[in-house]
Amino acid sequence: MAQITKDTIIGDLLKIDSTVAPLLMQAGMHCLGCPASQGESIDMACMVHGIDSDKLVDAVNEYLAARA
């Protein structure tokens, strides 16, 4: 099972499991196709969008664990 951290790059996360995209969009990250987001860490993206990165990482890890 994949585990992500706040340092995980958005592009890498989408390569791990692209079905996580709706979860990220629901959290407020609507620019997943933006070239900048592909090289940006989850923590940096959360900071830009005013999202709690710890909560998002927990939610994504729970989602990934449920899919394993």
VOPAGU-2260 file (C-alpha; in pm, 1 decimal, decimal comma):
REM VOPAGU-2260
SITE   aa  ch    i         X         Y         Z
SITE  MET   A    0       0,0       0,0       0,0
SITE  ALA   A    1     128,3     344,1     -91,7
SITE  GLN   A    2     171,7     599,7     184,6
SITE  ILE   A    3     208,7     966,6     106,0
SITE  THR   A    4     348,6    1254,9     309,1
SITE  LYS   A    5     324,7    1631,3     288,8
SITE  ASP   A    6     642,6    1620,0      78,8
SITE  THR   A    7     486,3    1397,1    -187,1
SITE  ILE   A    8     473,8    1572,5    -523,5
SITE  ILE   A    9     121,6    1611,5    -665,0
SITE  GLY   A   10     229,8    1463,7    -999,3
SITE  ASP   A   11     378,0    1160,0    -822,1
SITE  LEU   A   12      60,8    1111,3    -619,6
SITE  LEU   A   13    -148,4    1111,9    -935,8
SITE  LYS   A   14      88,1     851,4   -1084,8
SITE  ILE   A   15      47,3     634,6    -773,0
SITE  ASP   A   16    -331,8     643,6    -806,2
SITE  SER   A   17    -506,2     881,6   -1043,4
SITE  THR   A   18    -843,3     806,8    -883,2
SITE  VAL   A   19    -740,0    1032,2    -594,7
SITE  ALA   A   20    -796,8    1337,3    -818,8
SITE  PRO   A   21   -1162,6    1389,5    -715,6
SITE  LEU   A   22   -1058,2    1383,7    -348,8
SITE  LEU   A   23    -799,5    1654,8    -414,2
SITE  MET   A   24   -1049,3    1859,6    -613,6
SITE  GLN   A   25   -1309,7    1826,5    -338,4
SITE  ALA   A   26   -1050,1    1961,8     -94,5
SITE  GLY   A   27   -1011,0    2271,6    -312,9
SITE  MET   A   28    -727,0    2183,4    -550,6
SITE  HIS   A   29    -892,4    2250,7    -884,5
SITE  CYS   A   30    -571,9    2299,7   -1081,6
SITE  LEU   A   31    -443,6    1942,4   -1098,6
SITE  GLY   A   32    -372,1    1976,8   -1469,7
SITE  CYS   A   33    -165,0    2290,3   -1417,4
SITE  PRO   A   34     202,7    2231,5   -1501,8
SITE  ALA   A   35     310,1    2388,7   -1171,0
SITE  SER   A   36     101,7    2144,0    -968,3
SITE  GLN   A   37     281,9    1849,3   -1123,9
SITE  GLY   A   38     606,6    1950,6    -949,7
SITE  GLU   A   39     459,1    2095,4    -632,2
SITE  SER   A   40     447,9    1913,8    -298,6
SITE  ILE   A   41     117,4    1851,2    -126,4
SITE  ASP   A   42     229,3    2083,3     152,7
SITE  MET   A   43     306,1    2369,5     -87,7
SITE  ALA   A   44     -20,6    2321,8    -277,0
SITE  CYS   A   45    -215,4    2320,1      49,5
SITE  MET   A   46     -44,5    2638,4     161,5
SITE  VAL   A   47    -136,9    2813,8    -163,9
SITE  HIS   A   48    -498,5    2695,9    -141,3
SITE  GLY   A   49    -545,8    2749,6     233,2
SITE  ILE   A   50    -593,0    2379,1     304,6
SITE  ASP   A   51    -475,0    2191,2     615,6
SITE  SER   A   52    -209,2    1961,5     469,1
SITE  ASP   A   53    -217,1    1719,6     763,8
SITE  LYS   A   54    -589,5    1659,2     719,0
SITE  LEU   A   55    -553,2    1615,0     344,3
SITE  VAL   A   56    -261,7    1370,7     377,4
SITE  ASP   A   57    -460,6    1169,7     633,4
SITE  ALA   A   58    -764,5    1162,2     403,3
SITE  VAL   A   59    -559,1    1056,1     101,3
SITE  ASN   A   60    -379,2     783,2     298,3
SITE  GLU   A   61    -714,4     652,1     426,6
SITE  TYR   A   62    -846,6     651,6      69,6
SITE  LEU   A   63    -539,1     468,7     -62,1
SITE  ALA   A   64    -556,2     213,1     221,1
SITE  ALA   A   65    -921,7     141,5     143,9
SITE  ARG   A   66    -833,3      76,7    -222,2
SITE  ALA   A   67    -549,8    -165,3    -137,9
